[in-house]
Structures are given as structure tokens and as C-alpha cells.
Amino acid sequence: MTSTKSPDRVRLLLPFTPADLGGLPPGWPALVWDGTGRAPDGRLLDAVEFFAIPYTFNRAALPLLPALPALRVLQSLSAGVDDLLPHLPAGVTLCNARDVHSASTAEYAVTLTLAALRGIPDFVRSQDAQRWTPGFRPALADRTVLLLGYGSIGVAVEARLTAFDCDVLRVARTARQLPQGPVHSMDELPSLLPQADVVVLTLPLTDATRGAVDARFLARMRDGALLVNIARGPIVDTTALVSALRSGRLSAALDVTDPEPLPPGHPLWTTPNTLISPHAAATTSAFRPRALALVRAQLARYTAGEPLANVVVASQDHGRDRPA
């Protein structure tokens, strides 16, 4: 933990130094906590109004919330805030990091898709064993990719798919027409799933999406289809997925799992046609400059009394289920 020169009344609790942010608004002293080491002393926090949680340290930050009686804004540096919603104090506005992770996560969605389709994990294993194993593999070209969830990450995934000569189906909560094509509603999903060679999950985790990819969902996917999950593990019914993968009918590329971390001995580790990575989509060099830009802009808005961006739960409607 580091801080500015022991201000009498710290008003900002941030994961970045003032120098990183290009300075702070005048009259807004800050304490800097990057999530490592001891948490800040509660006696320094009684005037904190704006708390930006260090990325990947949500769990470490939760015990601090009761020590922030003046808190007005909780800024997450994650796109998903499902783990924060149950702990959000009354009267506090919660903002997520929409767009901060879009580039990295979309890039990774395409990486997983290509790696699974082209058999890259098999080639790595063959290299380790010093075996030459050529063979026929499916291409992404001429495939149909269904994006389930069409927020900023879904849009970014499609932008990266445009060079691969594939067709894209877009599905979200609300149907709408966009220049790039129609966005279908969730009600249309059952009829669209059989058309897709690849299904990419970019949904937020909410009560409505938890377990949405169940046995019926998987049964509607066409034989040989690939499921790519870069969203949240609990969106998928793990037992149903293991069964579908063991049947050999489907394949999967999973950056998130349920449970997570995936423990040794879990059936997913040994299911056929499965590529697993350790929730690595967003942890890249692209994170820091985008996170700094977001926190800098949010501080400018808040201290000027302007509306915040990326609001998931506003102070006046705290308690509602408002997925990002």
C-alpha cells in the first residue's frame, strides 16, 4: 500500500498513483491501494467518496466497504460485477469497466476459436512428444458464428471476425437493427442455435443467465459445433456440458469454468474436444492504459458533478437487478 502525503481527509481510494493518472482534481486527496499488502487503515477512510477497486482484487476489497461511510461511487475495473452486487452499500453508485476489456477479450475469443478449430492444442502435445502429426482441420472461413450477448465485447468480437469470411448471428436481450445486420432477441435463440458452427458467450452473469447454457441449449447446437465461453463459468451448466463433450457431439473452448479455479481431478480437465485456459482473456498489456483512461475520466466527471459512465446500479435504484 502507498499513499499521498497522509492527507487529513482522503476523498479518493485508487489503485493508481496521481502521477499515473496525470494528477488529481484539486481538493481531492487520494490514498493509493493496489490490492497487495495490508488493506488501508479504516481510520483513513471515513471521508472516501470514490473507490476504484484494484483489478482482480474484488474479494480483498469487500471487507473495506463497511469502513467507507461516505462512499458514493464504487468503480469496478472488471466488466462483470456479479460478485460486487450483493455487497453494494445502499446509496452507492456502482460502475463497471465496460470497454476496458473489450479489445483483449475479443482478441482472445477469436484466439480460442481458431485454436480449437485448427487443433493447436494437439500440435503442442505432438511437439512435446516430438511427433509430426499433419491432418485435415476445419477452418473458420465459411462458418457461422453466433454471438450470445451483444454488448461492447460482442461488438468487438464481431469486428475481429470480419476478416475471416464467416457469417455472424447476433443475439441479445433486445432485438434491434444495426448497420452490420440484425440483432435477434433471446426468444429467437432456439431457432438460431442449430444454424451455428461456433457459439461465443459474452453474456453478463445475472439471475436470468445463470445456467442458461443447459442440456436443452446444448442439444439444440448442431453436431460438431464449438462452444466458446469468455463470459462467466456459471452461465454454463457444467454437468450438462461434460455430458455433451463426452458424447463427442460438441467441442468447447473455455476461458471460464464453474467451479473456478477448476480443481485437480475435475471431469472437465479430461473431457475430449476441450480447450481450457485460466480466465486469461483480459489480463494483457491492453488493460492498463484503458483502465487509467477510465478512472481519469470518471474522476473528472464525479468531481465536476457530471453524470458517470458505465453505471450498473445508480444510487437511487440500488437493489435492482441491472446487468451490465
ZIJONOR-V718434 format. One record per run of one state. SS is the DSSP state (helix for helix, strand for strand, loop for the rest). FROM is the first residue (numbers start at 1). TO is the last residue. If there is no record, write none. Layout:
BEGIN
ss:SS from:FROM to:TO
ss:SS from:FROM to:TO
END
This chain:
BEGIN
ss:loop from:1 to:1
ss:strand from:2 to:3
ss:loop from:4 to:11
ss:strand from:12 to:14
ss:loop from:15 to:29
ss:strand from:30 to:32
ss:loop from:33 to:41
ss:helix from:42 to:44
ss:loop from:45 to:49
ss:strand from:50 to:52
ss:loop from:53 to:57
ss:helix from:58 to:62
ss:loop from:63 to:64
ss:helix from:65 to:67
ss:loop from:68 to:72
ss:strand from:73 to:75
ss:loop from:76 to:81
ss:helix from:82 to:85
ss:loop from:86 to:92
ss:strand from:93 to:95
ss:loop from:96 to:101
ss:helix from:102 to:118
ss:loop from:119 to:119
ss:helix from:120 to:128
ss:loop from:129 to:143
ss:strand from:144 to:148
ss:loop from:149 to:151
ss:helix from:152 to:164
ss:loop from:165 to:166
ss:strand from:167 to:172
ss:loop from:173 to:175
ss:strand from:176 to:178
ss:loop from:179 to:180
ss:strand from:181 to:185
ss:helix from:186 to:193
ss:loop from:194 to:197
ss:strand from:198 to:201
ss:loop from:202 to:212
ss:strand from:213 to:213
ss:loop from:214 to:214
ss:helix from:215 to:220
ss:loop from:221 to:225
ss:strand from:226 to:229
ss:loop from:230 to:232
ss:helix from:233 to:235
ss:strand from:236 to:236
ss:loop from:237 to:237
ss:helix from:238 to:246
ss:loop from:247 to:250
ss:strand from:251 to:254
ss:loop from:255 to:266
ss:helix from:267 to:270
ss:loop from:271 to:273
ss:strand from:274 to:276
ss:loop from:277 to:285
ss:helix from:286 to:303
ss:loop from:304 to:310
ss:strand from:311 to:313
ss:loop from:314 to:314
ss:helix from:315 to:317
ss:loop from:318 to:324
END
